[in-house]
Structures are given as structure tokens and as C-alpha cells.
Amino acid sequence: MALNRQKLYLFIFLADVVGFIWIIYNLIETYQNGKETHTVCLIKQTTGVPCPSCGSTRSVMSVFNGEWLDAIYWNPLGIVLVIIIFVSPIWIIKDWLQSSDSFFKFYQNAEKKLRKPYLAYPLIILVVANWIWNIVKGL
């Protein structure tokens, strides 16, 4: 099922809201306890093996603390998440206010390009390499 503009905007916007709630929760939790005390990764909880995105929350928290090298260590995907979580809601609100669809066109174009083997394969290799790195460093 292909996402139309409204469904995509609603999905991304709600995901951003949940992301912001998760960040705020973790900032409060870390401030009160001084450390992260839980994990939500179902793969890690079930198998004991970290998934490719394990460490993303710690990475995002490191970005918020200005600890960029720690963010890269925990999971480079966290930096990508920070960019997405701040840029996409602003872009979507701009499109809603201006009755535009620039974010939707960008999404469709990016999705089309990511299906090309010359981009898809290197990205898959990077995700697998990140997964192996997560396992090796014992997340």
C-alpha cells in the first residue's frame, strides 16, 4: 500500500512526536538516575543480540549533551535520527501551512533513488557493518 501525502505526513509527524516524548523521557530519566536504566529493543530482549539500531537512544542523548564522538560510538544512526526528528516536523508544518507537497516529493524522490542498487547495496553494507559493530562492542 502506497502512502499518500496526508498519510505520510501524519505518520512522520506522529513518529516525530513519539520521538520527542522518548527524548524528553530519557532526559528526565538520565537526569534523575544519572544513567539509562532500560532497553526497549525487542530483538535484544528476546535474543540477547543487539539490533542495527541499538544504541540510537544513547547516541541521541549524546548529541543533546554535545558529545559528538560518543554519539558516533553508540550508533551513528542517532545523528541521522536527530536531523530527521528536527527537520521533518518543521518541513511538514511548512507544507501544511503553504498547501505544498515539497516534503512528499522529496520522500518519493529519495525512495526512488534508494531502490537503485548503486545506492541500496552500500547502505545495506553500512547497516550490516553497524550491526556487527554493535555486537562486537557488546551493546
N, CA, C and O atoms as CSV, one atom per row, in Angstrom:
chain,resi,resn,atom,element,x,y,z
A,1,MET,N,N,0.842,-1.176,0.000
A,1,MET,CA,C,0.000,0.000,0.000
A,1,MET,C,C,0.895,1.249,0.000
A,1,MET,O,O,1.725,1.438,0.890
A,2,ALA,N,N,0.707,2.077,-1.001
A,2,ALA,CA,C,1.484,3.310,-1.107
A,2,ALA,C,C,0.872,4.374,-0.192
A,2,ALA,O,O,-0.346,4.489,-0.056
A,3,LEU,N,N,1.755,5.134,0.417
A,3,LEU,CA,C,1.294,6.220,1.270
A,3,LEU,C,C,0.980,7.443,0.426
A,3,LEU,O,O,1.783,7.860,-0.408
A,4,ASN,N,N,-0.207,8.019,0.654
A,4,ASN,CA,C,-0.479,9.295,0.012
A,4,ASN,C,C,0.115,10.398,0.876
A,4,ASN,O,O,0.657,10.134,1.949
A,5,ARG,N,N,0.013,11.615,0.411
A,5,ARG,CA,C,0.637,12.749,1.099
A,5,ARG,C,C,0.150,12.872,2.538
A,5,ARG,O,O,0.962,12.969,3.459
A,6,GLN,N,N,-1.156,12.869,2.741
A,6,GLN,CA,C,-1.710,13.063,4.083
A,6,GLN,C,C,-1.280,11.958,5.043
A,6,GLN,O,O,-0.894,12.236,6.179
A,7,LYS,N,N,-1.344,10.704,4.591
A,7,LYS,CA,C,-0.952,9.583,5.449
A,7,LYS,C,C,0.529,9.648,5.809
A,7,LYS,O,O,0.908,9.409,6.955
A,8,LEU,N,N,1.362,9.974,4.822
A,8,LEU,CA,C,2.796,10.084,5.084
A,8,LEU,C,C,3.077,11.208,6.084
A,8,LEU,O,O,3.826,11.016,7.042
A,9,TYR,N,N,2.483,12.367,5.864
A,9,TYR,CA,C,2.704,13.494,6.760
A,9,TYR,C,C,2.240,13.167,8.171
A,9,TYR,O,O,2.930,13.478,9.142
A,10,LEU,N,N,1.080,12.544,8.288
A,10,LEU,CA,C,0.563,12.186,9.605
A,10,LEU,C,C,1.472,11.163,10.284
A,10,LEU,O,O,1.786,11.296,11.467
A,11,PHE,N,N,1.893,10.145,9.535
A,11,PHE,CA,C,2.770,9.107,10.090
A,11,PHE,C,C,4.098,9.704,10.568
A,11,PHE,O,O,4.523,9.447,11.694
A,12,ILE,N,N,4.745,10.489,9.728
A,12,ILE,CA,C,6.036,11.079,10.088
A,12,ILE,C,C,5.870,12.050,11.259
A,12,ILE,O,O,6.687,12.062,12.180
A,13,PHE,N,N,4.815,12.859,11.220
A,13,PHE,CA,C,4.600,13.825,12.293
A,13,PHE,C,C,4.359,13.111,13.624
A,13,PHE,O,O,4.920,13.507,14.645
A,14,LEU,N,N,3.534,12.066,13.624
A,14,LEU,CA,C,3.291,11.308,14.857
A,14,LEU,C,C,4.560,10.605,15.336
A,14,LEU,O,O,4.821,10.541,16.538
A,15,ALA,N,N,5.349,10.078,14.397
A,15,ALA,CA,C,6.617,9.446,14.769
A,15,ALA,C,C,7.549,10.473,15.404
A,15,ALA,O,O,8.255,10.156,16.362
A,16,ASP,N,N,7.559,11.692,14.887
A,16,ASP,CA,C,8.370,12.763,15.478
A,16,ASP,C,C,7.899,13.088,16.895
A,16,ASP,O,O,8.713,13.259,17.803
A,17,VAL,N,N,6.577,13.174,17.078
A,17,VAL,CA,C,6.037,13.463,18.412
A,17,VAL,C,C,6.446,12.367,19.391
A,17,VAL,O,O,6.890,12.662,20.500
A,18,VAL,N,N,6.300,11.113,18.990
A,18,VAL,CA,C,6.714,9.998,19.845
A,18,VAL,C,C,8.215,10.082,20.118
A,18,VAL,O,O,8.658,9.827,21.238
A,19,GLY,N,N,8.991,10.434,19.107
A,19,GLY,CA,C,10.434,10.588,19.283
A,19,GLY,C,C,10.776,11.671,20.292
A,19,GLY,O,O,11.643,11.482,21.146
A,20,PHE,N,N,10.093,12.807,20.195
A,20,PHE,CA,C,10.331,13.884,21.162
A,20,PHE,C,C,9.937,13.461,22.576
A,20,PHE,O,O,10.639,13.778,23.536
A,21,ILE,N,N,8.823,12.749,22.706
A,21,ILE,CA,C,8.400,12.255,24.024
A,21,ILE,C,C,9.458,11.299,24.577
A,21,ILE,O,O,9.796,11.363,25.759
A,22,TRP,N,N,9.978,10.418,23.730
A,22,TRP,CA,C,11.005,9.468,24.144
A,22,TRP,C,C,12.280,10.197,24.584
A,22,TRP,O,O,12.904,9.823,25.577
A,23,ILE,N,N,12.658,11.230,23.844
A,23,ILE,CA,C,13.850,12.012,24.203
A,23,ILE,C,C,13.642,12.699,25.549
A,23,ILE,O,O,14.514,12.648,26.417
A,24,ILE,N,N,12.500,13.333,25.719
A,24,ILE,CA,C,12.217,14.024,26.984
A,24,ILE,C,C,12.207,13.033,28.136
A,24,ILE,O,O,12.775,13.302,29.195
A,25,TYR,N,N,11.560,11.883,27.935
A,25,TYR,CA,C,11.528,10.848,28.969
A,25,TYR,C,C,12.945,10.427,29.352
A,25,TYR,O,O,13.269,10.325,30.535
A,26,ASN,N,N,13.776,10.187,28.358
A,26,ASN,CA,C,15.150,9.753,28.620
A,26,ASN,C,C,15.993,10.851,29.259
A,26,ASN,O,O,16.844,10.564,30.101
A,27,LEU,N,N,15.770,12.097,28.871
A,27,LEU,CA,C,16.486,13.200,29.510
A,27,LEU,C,C,16.118,13.286,30.988
A,27,LEU,O,O,16.990,13.475,31.836
A,28,ILE,N,N,14.830,13.147,31.299
A,28,ILE,CA,C,14.381,13.179,32.698
A,28,ILE,C,C,14.927,11.978,33.456
A,28,ILE,O,O,15.439,12.123,34.567
A,29,GLU,N,N,14.821,10.797,32.863
A,29,GLU,CA,C,15.303,9.561,33.493
A,29,GLU,C,C,16.799,9.633,33.773
A,29,GLU,O,O,17.258,9.272,34.857
A,30,THR,N,N,17.555,10.106,32.779
A,30,THR,CA,C,19.001,10.206,32.944
A,30,THR,C,C,19.354,11.252,33.999
A,30,THR,O,O,20.279,11.061,34.789
A,31,TYR,N,N,18.618,12.348,34.005
A,31,TYR,CA,C,18.880,13.399,34.987
A,31,TYR,C,C,18.610,12.890,36.406
A,31,TYR,O,O,19.374,13.178,37.327
A,32,GLN,N,N,17.519,12.131,36.579
A,32,GLN,CA,C,17.160,11.649,37.912
A,32,GLN,C,C,18.047,10.493,38.373
A,32,GLN,O,O,18.433,10.439,39.541
A,33,ASN,N,N,18.372,9.576,37.473
A,33,ASN,CA,C,19.123,8.374,37.859
A,33,ASN,C,C,20.606,8.446,37.518
A,33,ASN,O,O,21.402,7.660,38.032
A,34,GLY,N,N,20.975,9.374,36.663
A,34,GLY,CA,C,22.369,9.509,36.275
A,34,GLY,C,C,22.802,8.533,35.198
A,34,GLY,O,O,23.953,8.566,34.763
A,35,LYS,N,N,21.891,7.657,34.755
A,35,LYS,CA,C,22.226,6.702,33.691
A,35,LYS,C,C,20.953,6.140,33.081
A,35,LYS,O,O,19.865,6.248,33.647
A,36,GLU,N,N,21.120,5.537,31.908
A,36,GLU,CA,C,19.995,4.869,31.256
A,36,GLU,C,C,19.780,3.529,31.950
A,36,GLU,O,O,20.730,2.775,32.159
A,37,THR,N,N,18.546,3.236,32.304
A,37,THR,CA,C,18.287,2.044,33.109
A,37,THR,C,C,17.434,0.996,32.409
A,37,THR,O,O,17.041,0.014,33.038
A,38,HIS,N,N,17.138,1.176,31.133
A,38,HIS,CA,C,16.235,0.246,30.463
A,38,HIS,C,C,16.571,0.138,28.981
A,38,HIS,O,O,17.342,0.933,28.443
A,39,THR,N,N,15.982,-0.853,28.338
A,39,THR,CA,C,16.098,-1.007,26.894
A,39,THR,C,C,14.721,-1.341,26.338
A,39,THR,O,O,13.932,-2.023,26.992
A,40,VAL,N,N,14.437,-0.870,25.150
A,40,VAL,CA,C,13.149,-1.162,24.525
A,40,VAL,C,C,13.312,-2.048,23.292
A,40,VAL,O,O,12.331,-2.356,22.614
A,41,CYS,N,N,14.528,-2.453,23.004
A,41,CYS,CA,C,14.785,-3.256,21.811
A,41,CYS,C,C,14.264,-4.675,22.015
A,41,CYS,O,O,14.795,-5.433,22.827
A,42,LEU,N,N,13.231,-5.020,21.275
A,42,LEU,CA,C,12.644,-6.357,21.395
A,42,LEU,C,C,13.606,-7.445,20.923
A,42,LEU,O,O,13.611,-8.552,21.461
A,43,ILE,N,N,14.414,-7.127,19.923
A,43,ILE,CA,C,15.382,-8.110,19.422
A,43,ILE,C,C,16.400,-8.427,20.506
A,43,ILE,O,O,16.699,-9.593,20.765
A,44,LYS,N,N,16.935,-7.379,21.144
A,44,LYS,CA,C,17.928,-7.603,22.190
A,44,LYS,C,C,17.311,-8.290,23.407
A,44,LYS,O,O,17.936,-9.166,24.004
A,45,GLN,N,N,16.093,-7.902,23.778
A,45,GLN,CA,C,15.436,-8.525,24.923
A,45,GLN,C,C,15.138,-10.004,24.658
A,45,GLN,O,O,15.208,-10.829,25.569
A,46,THR,N,N,14.808,-10.329,23.414
A,46,THR,CA,C,14.446,-11.704,23.064
A,46,THR,C,C,15.657,-12.591,22.826
A,46,THR,O,O,15.716,-13.723,23.306
A,47,THR,N,N,16.636,-12.057,22.066
A,47,THR,CA,C,17.769,-12.891,21.655
A,47,THR,C,C,19.053,-12.609,22.422
A,47,THR,O,O,19.964,-13.437,22.441
A,48,GLY,N,N,19.127,-11.443,23.052
A,48,GLY,CA,C,20.367,-11.038,23.703
A,48,GLY,C,C,21.367,-10.424,22.743
A,48,GLY,O,O,22.456,-10.023,23.152
A,49,VAL,N,N,21.009,-10.348,21.469
A,49,VAL,CA,C,21.885,-9.790,20.435
A,49,VAL,C,C,21.348,-8.411,20.052
A,49,VAL,O,O,20.159,-8.279,19.761
A,50,PRO,N,N,22.197,-7.384,20.046
A,50,PRO,CA,C,21.720,-6.049,19.684
A,50,PRO,C,C,21.354,-5.964,18.204
A,50,PRO,O,O,21.949,-6.634,17.360
A,51,CYS,N,N,20.370,-5.134,17.913
A,51,CYS,CA,C,19.968,-4.924,16.520
A,51,CYS,C,C,20.793,-3.783,15.914
A,51,CYS,O,O,21.552,-3.134,16.633
A,52,PRO,N,N,20.663,-3.526,14.611
A,52,PRO,CA,C,21.436,-2.443,13.995
A,52,PRO,C,C,21.151,-1.065,14.592
A,52,PRO,O,O,21.999,-0.176,14.518
A,53,SER,N,N,19.973,-0.879,15.179
A,53,SER,CA,C,19.664,0.442,15.730
A,53,SER,C,C,19.910,0.541,17.231
A,53,SER,O,O,19.689,1.598,17.821
A,54,CYS,N,N,20.364,-0.544,17.856
A,54,CYS,CA,C,20.673,-0.478,19.287
A,54,CYS,C,C,21.728,0.600,19.540
A,54,CYS,O,O,22.690,0.739,18.785
A,55,GLY,N,N,21.527,1.344,20.597
A,55,GLY,CA,C,22.427,2.439,20.934
A,55,GLY,C,C,21.970,3.774,20.386
A,55,GLY,O,O,22.590,4.800,20.666
A,56,SER,N,N,20.885,3.783,19.600
A,56,SER,CA,C,20.416,5.036,18.999
A,56,SER,C,C,19.951,6.035,20.046
A,56,SER,O,O,20.219,7.230,19.922
A,57,THR,N,N,19.256,5.561,21.075
A,57,THR,CA,C,18.805,6.484,22.127
A,57,THR,C,C,20.004,7.104,22.821
A,57,THR,O,O,20.032,8.315,23.040
A,58,ARG,N,N,20.993,6.298,23.170
A,58,ARG,CA,C,22.196,6.830,23.813
A,58,ARG,C,C,22.929,7.787,22.876
A,58,ARG,O,O,23.507,8.779,23.321
A,59,SER,N,N,22.903,7.487,21.590
A,59,SER,CA,C,23.532,8.357,20.610
A,59,SER,C,C,22.829,9.713,20.565
A,59,SER,O,O,23.484,10.756,20.560
A,60,VAL,N,N,21.499,9.696,20.533
A,60,VAL,CA,C,20.729,10.940,20.519
A,60,VAL,C,C,20.983,11.737,21.800
A,60,VAL,O,O,21.148,12.956,21.753
A,61,MET,N,N,21.015,11.052,22.935
A,61,MET,CA,C,21.286,11.731,24.203
A,61,MET,C,C,22.688,12.360,24.191
A,61,MET,O,O,22.892,13.450,24.725
A,62,SER,N,N,23.636,11.666,23.582
A,62,SER,CA,C,24.994,12.202,23.470
A,62,SER,C,C,25.016,13.466,22.611
A,62,SER,O,O,25.722,14.423,22.927
A,63,VAL,N,N,24.240,13.467,21.522
A,63,VAL,CA,C,24.153,14.666,20.686
A,63,VAL,C,C,23.612,15.826,21.517
A,63,VAL,O,O,24.142,16.935,21.452
A,64,PHE,N,N,22.561,15.577,22.296
A,64,PHE,CA,C,21.977,16.632,23.127
A,64,PHE,C,C,22.957,17.141,24.173
A,64,PHE,O,O,22.870,18.295,24.593
A,65,ASN,N,N,23.877,16.306,24.592
A,65,ASN,CA,C,24.900,16.719,25.554
A,65,ASN,C,C,26.143,17.291,24.878
A,65,ASN,O,O,27.107,17.656,25.552
A,66,GLY,N,N,26.123,17.369,23.531
A,66,GLY,CA,C,27.259,17.913,22.799
A,66,GLY,C,C,28.426,16.952,22.686
A,66,GLY,O,O,29.536,17.364,22.350
A,67,GLU,N,N,28.193,15.684,22.959
A,67,GLU,CA,C,29.246,14.660,22.925
A,67,GLU,C,C,29.168,13.899,21.595
A,67,GLU,O,O,28.671,12.775,21.533
A,68,TRP,N,N,29.664,14.534,20.550
A,68,TRP,CA,C,29.521,14.010,19.195
A,68,TRP,C,C,30.271,12.701,18.985
A,68,TRP,O,O,29.762,11.807,18.310
A,69,LEU,N,N,31.459,12.570,19.543
A,69,LEU,CA,C,32.209,11.318,19.377
A,69,LEU,C,C,31.502,10.160,20.091
A,69,LEU,O,O,31.470,9.038,19.584
A,70,ASP,N,N,30.938,10.440,21.265
A,70,ASP,CA,C,30.153,9.409,21.951
A,70,ASP,C,C,28.938,9.025,21.123
A,70,ASP,O,O,28.571,7.852,21.061
A,71,ALA,N,N,28.314,10.003,20.488
A,71,ALA,CA,C,27.141,9.728,19.649
A,71,ALA,C,C,27.512,8.785,18.503
A,71,ALA,O,O,26.775,7.852,18.186
A,72,ILE,N,N,28.657,9.044,17.894
A,72,ILE,CA,C,29.110,8.169,16.802
A,72,ILE,C,C,29.444,6.785,17.343
A,72,ILE,O,O,29.143,5.778,16.702
A,73,TYR,N,N,30.064,6.730,18.517
A,73,TYR,CA,C,30.401,5.442,19.122
A,73,TYR,C,C,29.135,4.627,19.402
A,73,TYR,O,O,29.060,3.454,19.036
A,74,TRP,N,N,28.148,5.239,20.046
A,74,TRP,CA,C,26.945,4.485,20.402
A,74,TRP,C,C,26.221,3.988,19.166
A,74,TRP,O,O,25.893,2.805,19.073
A,75,ASN,N,N,25.968,4.875,18.218
A,75,ASN,CA,C,25.361,4.464,16.963
A,75,ASN,C,C,25.278,5.683,16.048
A,75,ASN,O,O,24.569,6.639,16.362
A,76,PRO,N,N,25.988,5.665,14.925
A,76,PRO,CA,C,25.946,6.801,14.001
A,76,PRO,C,C,24.534,7.110,13.503
A,76,PRO,O,O,24.252,8.237,13.096
A,77,LEU,N,N,23.651,6.116,13.533
A,77,LEU,CA,C,22.271,6.349,13.110
A,77,LEU,C,C,21.570,7.365,14.008
A,77,LEU,O,O,20.604,7.998,13.581
A,78,GLY,N,N,22.035,7.529,15.233
A,78,GLY,CA,C,21.451,8.502,16.145
A,78,GLY,C,C,21.567,9.921,15.619
A,78,GLY,O,O,20.654,10.727,15.797
A,79,ILE,N,N,22.672,10.231,14.978
A,79,ILE,CA,C,22.856,11.572,14.408
A,79,ILE,C,C,21.859,11.789,13.275
A,79,ILE,O,O,21.289,12.872,13.144
A,80,VAL,N,N,21.649,10.758,12.457
A,80,VAL,CA,C,20.657,10.841,11.387
A,80,VAL,C,C,19.264,11.045,11.991
A,80,VAL,O,O,18.473,11.837,11.479
A,81,LEU,N,N,18.969,10.333,13.073
A,81,LEU,CA,C,17.667,10.487,13.735
A,81,LEU,C,C,17.460,11.905,14.251
A,81,LEU,O,O,16.370,12.460,14.111
A,82,VAL,N,N,18.486,12.493,14.841
A,82,VAL,CA,C,18.368,13.862,15.349
A,82,VAL,C,C,18.029,14.813,14.208
A,82,VAL,O,O,17.162,15.675,14.351
A,83,ILE,N,N,18.700,14.661,13.092
A,83,ILE,CA,C,18.428,15.523,11.930
A,83,ILE,C,C,16.988,15.339,11.465
A,83,ILE,O,O,16.276,16.317,11.235
A,84,ILE,N,N,16.562,14.090,11.330
A,84,ILE,CA,C,15.205,13.814,10.857
A,84,ILE,C,C,14.158,14.343,11.824
A,84,ILE,O,O,13.175,14.955,11.406
A,85,ILE,N,N,14.363,14.108,13.115
A,85,ILE,CA,C,13.347,14.478,14.099
A,85,ILE,C,C,13.193,15.995,14.238
A,85,ILE,O,O,12.149,16.469,14.685
A,86,PHE,N,N,14.218,16.757,13.860
A,86,PHE,CA,C,14.095,18.207,13.924
A,86,PHE,C,C,13.688,18.829,12.594
A,86,PHE,O,O,12.961,19.822,12.579
A,87,VAL,N,N,14.137,18.270,11.488
A,87,VAL,CA,C,13.846,18.858,10.182
A,87,VAL,C,C,12.443,18.489,9.687
A,87,VAL,O,O,11.716,19.351,9.194
A,88,SER,N,N,12.063,17.222,9.815
A,88,SER,CA,C,10.807,16.785,9.211
A,88,SER,C,C,9.559,17.472,9.763
A,88,SER,O,O,8.699,17.845,8.965
A,89,PRO,N,N,9.403,17.665,11.090
A,89,PRO,CA,C,8.166,18.336,11.517
A,89,PRO,C,C,8.081,19.788,11.040
A,89,PRO,O,O,6.999,20.276,10.713
A,90,ILE,N,N,9.214,20.468,11.004
A,90,ILE,CA,C,9.214,21.854,10.507
A,90,ILE,C,C,8.822,21.876,9.036
A,90,ILE,O,O,8.017,22.704,8.611
A,91,TRP,N,N,9.395,20.959,8.265
A,91,TRP,CA,C,9.114,20.879,6.833
A,91,TRP,C,C,7.650,20.529,6.599
A,91,TRP,O,O,7.002,21.121,5.735
A,92,ILE,N,N,7.126,19.575,7.358
A,92,ILE,CA,C,5.721,19.164,7.199
A,92,ILE,C,C,4.780,20.311,7.572
A,92,ILE,O,O,3.814,20.570,6.854
A,93,ILE,N,N,5.046,20.992,8.673
A,93,ILE,CA,C,4.197,22.125,9.070
A,93,ILE,C,C,4.236,23.211,8.002
A,93,ILE,O,O,3.209,23.808,7.679
A,94,LYS,N,N,5.420,23.465,7.454
A,94,LYS,CA,C,5.552,24.451,6.371
A,94,LYS,C,C,4.689,24.045,5.179
A,94,LYS,O,O,3.977,24.874,4.613
A,95,ASP,N,N,4.754,22.775,4.803
A,95,ASP,CA,C,3.931,22.293,3.688
A,95,ASP,C,C,2.442,22.426,3.998
A,95,ASP,O,O,1.672,22.859,3.140
A,96,TRP,N,N,2.024,22.059,5.215
A,96,TRP,CA,C,0.614,22.181,5.586
A,96,TRP,C,C,0.151,23.633,5.508
A,96,TRP,O,O,-0.923,23.919,4.979
A,97,LEU,N,N,0.966,24.549,6.035
A,97,LEU,CA,C,0.586,25.959,6.037
A,97,LEU,C,C,0.549,26.556,4.632
A,97,LEU,O,O,-0.272,27.429,4.351
A,98,GLN,N,N,1.421,26.097,3.763
A,98,GLN,CA,C,1.505,26.646,2.409
A,98,GLN,C,C,0.770,25.786,1.376
A,98,GLN,O,O,0.851,26.056,0.177
A,99,SER,N,N,0.058,24.759,1.832
A,99,SER,CA,C,-0.636,23.826,0.923
A,99,SER,C,C,0.321,23.328,-0.153
A,99,SER,O,O,-0.005,23.302,-1.340
A,100,SER,N,N,1.492,22.941,0.286
A,100,SER,CA,C,2.540,22.470,-0.610
A,100,SER,C,C,2.762,20.978,-0.382
A,100,SER,O,O,2.204,20.396,0.548
A,101,ASP,N,N,3.561,20.377,-1.217
A,101,ASP,CA,C,3.888,18.962,-1.032
A,101,ASP,C,C,5.378,18.706,-1.269
A,101,ASP,O,O,5.758,17.655,-1.785
A,102,SER,N,N,6.211,19.666,-0.892
A,102,SER,CA,C,7.645,19.537,-1.149
A,102,SER,C,C,8.261,18.375,-0.368
A,102,SER,O,O,9.134,17.681,-0.891
A,103,PHE,N,N,7.823,18.153,0.873
A,103,PHE,CA,C,8.345,17.028,1.653
A,103,PHE,C,C,7.934,15.704,1.012
A,103,PHE,O,O,8.734,14.771,0.940
A,104,PHE,N,N,6.697,15.625,0.551
A,104,PHE,CA,C,6.200,14.414,-0.104
A,104,PHE,C,C,6.988,14.120,-1.371
A,104,PHE,O,O,7.348,12.971,-1.624
A,105,LYS,N,N,7.257,15.139,-2.162
A,105,LYS,CA,C,8.045,14.959,-3.392
A,105,LYS,C,C,9.472,14.532,-3.051
A,105,LYS,O,O,10.037,13.662,-3.712
A,106,PHE,N,N,10.057,15.150,-2.009
A,106,PHE,CA,C,11.392,14.756,-1.568
A,106,PHE,C,C,11.397,13.285,-1.140
A,106,PHE,O,O,12.298,12.534,-1.514
A,107,TYR,N,N,10.399,12.876,-0.363
A,107,TYR,CA,C,10.285,11.493,0.103
A,107,TYR,C,C,10.182,10.532,-1.084
A,107,TYR,O,O,10.887,9.524,-1.136
A,108,GLN,N,N,9.305,10.849,-2.030
A,108,GLN,CA,C,9.148,9.977,-3.201
A,108,GLN,C,C,10.442,9.880,-3.996
A,108,GLN,O,O,10.816,8.793,-4.437
A,109,ASN,N,N,11.125,10.997,-4.184
A,109,ASN,CA,C,12.384,11.012,-4.922
A,109,ASN,C,C,13.454,10.206,-4.185
A,109,ASN,O,O,14.186,9.429,-4.797
A,110,ALA,N,N,13.541,10.399,-2.860
A,110,ALA,CA,C,14.528,9.662,-2.067
A,110,ALA,C,C,14.237,8.162,-2.114
A,110,ALA,O,O,15.155,7.353,-2.254
A,111,GLU,N,N,12.963,7.795,-1.998
A,111,GLU,CA,C,12.591,6.379,-2.048
A,111,GLU,C,C,12.955,5.772,-3.395
A,111,GLU,O,O,13.449,4.647,-3.454
A,112,LYS,N,N,12.719,6.495,-4.462
A,112,LYS,CA,C,13.054,6.015,-5.807
A,112,LYS,C,C,14.568,5.819,-5.959
A,112,LYS,O,O,15.019,4.822,-6.523
A,113,LYS,N,N,15.342,6.781,-5.450
A,113,LYS,CA,C,16.803,6.684,-5.564
A,113,LYS,C,C,17.362,5.561,-4.695
A,113,LYS,O,O,18.311,4.884,-5.091
A,114,LEU,N,N,16.779,5.360,-3.512
A,114,LEU,CA,C,17.275,4.319,-2.609
A,114,LEU,C,C,17.010,2.911,-3.139
A,114,LEU,O,O,17.587,1.942,-2.646
A,115,ARG,N,N,16.154,2.798,-4.124
A,115,ARG,CA,C,15.900,1.482,-4.744
A,115,ARG,C,C,16.941,1.127,-5.795
A,115,ARG,O,O,16.995,-0.008,-6.268
A,116,LYS,N,N,17.758,2.093,-6.153
A,116,LYS,CA,C,18.816,1.841,-7.140
A,116,LYS,C,C,19.931,1.047,-6.466
A,116,LYS,O,O,20.377,1.413,-5.379
A,117,PRO,N,N,20.384,-0.034,-7.095
A,117,PRO,CA,C,21.424,-0.872,-6.484
A,117,PRO,C,C,22.701,-0.123,-6.108
A,117,PRO,O,O,23.327,-0.450,-5.099
A,118,TYR,N,N,23.101,0.880,-6.901
A,118,TYR,CA,C,24.339,1.592,-6.596
A,118,TYR,C,C,24.242,2.382,-5.287
A,118,TYR,O,O,25.274,2.728,-4.712
A,119,LEU,N,N,23.048,2.673,-4.807
A,119,LEU,CA,C,22.870,3.308,-3.503
A,119,LEU,C,C,22.419,2.310,-2.439
A,119,LEU,O,O,22.868,2.362,-1.294
A,120,ALA,N,N,21.530,1.409,-2.828
A,120,ALA,CA,C,20.960,0.467,-1.856
A,120,ALA,C,C,22.020,-0.466,-1.288
A,120,ALA,O,O,22.070,-0.666,-0.074
A,121,TYR,N,N,22.854,-1.031,-2.122
A,121,TYR,CA,C,23.845,-2.003,-1.644
A,121,TYR,C,C,24.859,-1.395,-0.665
A,121,TYR,O,O,25.109,-1.981,0.388
A,122,PRO,N,N,25.448,-0.239,-0.985
A,122,PRO,CA,C,26.364,0.351,0.007
A,122,PRO,C,C,25.665,0.684,1.330
A,122,PRO,O,O,26.254,0.514,2.397
A,123,LEU,N,N,24.417,1.156,1.269
A,123,LEU,CA,C,23.696,1.459,2.504
A,123,LEU,C,C,23.400,0.193,3.305
A,123,LEU,O,O,23.484,0.197,4.533
A,124,ILE,N,N,23.060,-0.873,2.617
A,124,ILE,CA,C,22.833,-2.157,3.300
A,124,ILE,C,C,24.126,-2.633,3.953
A,124,ILE,O,O,24.115,-3.116,5.085
A,125,ILE,N,N,25.231,-2.497,3.242
A,125,ILE,CA,C,26.535,-2.894,3.794
A,125,ILE,C,C,26.867,-2.057,5.032
A,125,ILE,O,O,27.380,-2.592,6.015
A,126,LEU,N,N,26.581,-0.754,4.996
A,126,LEU,CA,C,26.828,0.107,6.157
A,126,LEU,C,C,25.966,-0.296,7.357
A,126,LEU,O,O,26.445,-0.303,8.491
A,127,VAL,N,N,24.700,-0.630,7.110
A,127,VAL,CA,C,23.816,-1.050,8.205
A,127,VAL,C,C,24.304,-2.374,8.795
A,127,VAL,O,O,24.322,-2.538,10.015
A,128,VAL,N,N,24.697,-3.314,7.942
A,128,VAL,CA,C,25.210,-4.602,8.431
A,128,VAL,C,C,26.523,-4.379,9.200
A,128,VAL,O,O,26.738,-4.993,10.245
A,129,ALA,N,N,27.392,-3.510,8.689
A,129,ALA,CA,C,28.644,-3.211,9.391
A,129,ALA,C,C,28.352,-2.587,10.755
A,129,ALA,O,O,29.010,-2.912,11.743
A,130,ASN,N,N,27.383,-1.706,10.807
A,130,ASN,CA,C,26.985,-1.096,12.079
A,130,ASN,C,C,26.439,-2.157,13.034
A,130,ASN,O,O,26.714,-2.115,14.233
A,131,TRP,N,N,25.681,-3.090,12.513
A,131,TRP,CA,C,25.126,-4.182,13.320
A,131,TRP,C,C,26.263,-5.028,13.910
A,131,TRP,O,O,26.257,-5.353,15.097
A,132,ILE,N,N,27.234,-5.376,13.064
A,132,ILE,CA,C,28.376,-6.160,13.532
A,132,ILE,C,C,29.136,-5.377,14.602
A,132,ILE,O,O,29.557,-5.946,15.609
A,133,TRP,N,N,29.311,-4.070,14.381
A,133,TRP,CA,C,29.994,-3.225,15.352
A,133,TRP,C,C,29.235,-3.207,16.679
A,133,TRP,O,O,29.849,-3.254,17.745
A,134,ASN,N,N,27.899,-3.139,16.619
A,134,ASN,CA,C,27.083,-3.177,17.846
A,134,ASN,C,C,27.309,-4.492,18.608
A,134,ASN,O,O,27.405,-4.501,19.835
A,135,ILE,N,N,27.392,-5.583,17.870
A,135,ILE,CA,C,27.599,-6.891,18.507
A,135,ILE,C,C,28.998,-6.961,19.122
A,135,ILE,O,O,29.162,-7.405,20.259
A,136,VAL,N,N,30.008,-6.517,18.360
A,136,VAL,CA,C,31.402,-6.577,18.830
A,136,VAL,C,C,31.615,-5.726,20.082
A,136,VAL,O,O,32.300,-6.150,21.013
A,137,LYS,N,N,31.034,-4.537,20.105
A,137,LYS,CA,C,31.236,-3.661,21.257
A,137,LYS,C,C,30.331,-4.009,22.428
A,137,LYS,O,O,30.397,-3.370,23.479
A,138,GLY,N,N,29.488,-5.016,22.253
A,138,GLY,CA,C,28.705,-5.553,23.362
A,138,GLY,C,C,27.566,-4.680,23.835
A,138,GLY,O,O,27.277,-4.622,25.030
A,139,LEU,N,N,26.912,-3.996,22.903
A,139,LEU,CA,C,25.755,-3.191,23.309
A,139,LEU,C,C,24.761,-4.118,23.886
A,139,LEU,O,O,23.687,-3.688,24.307
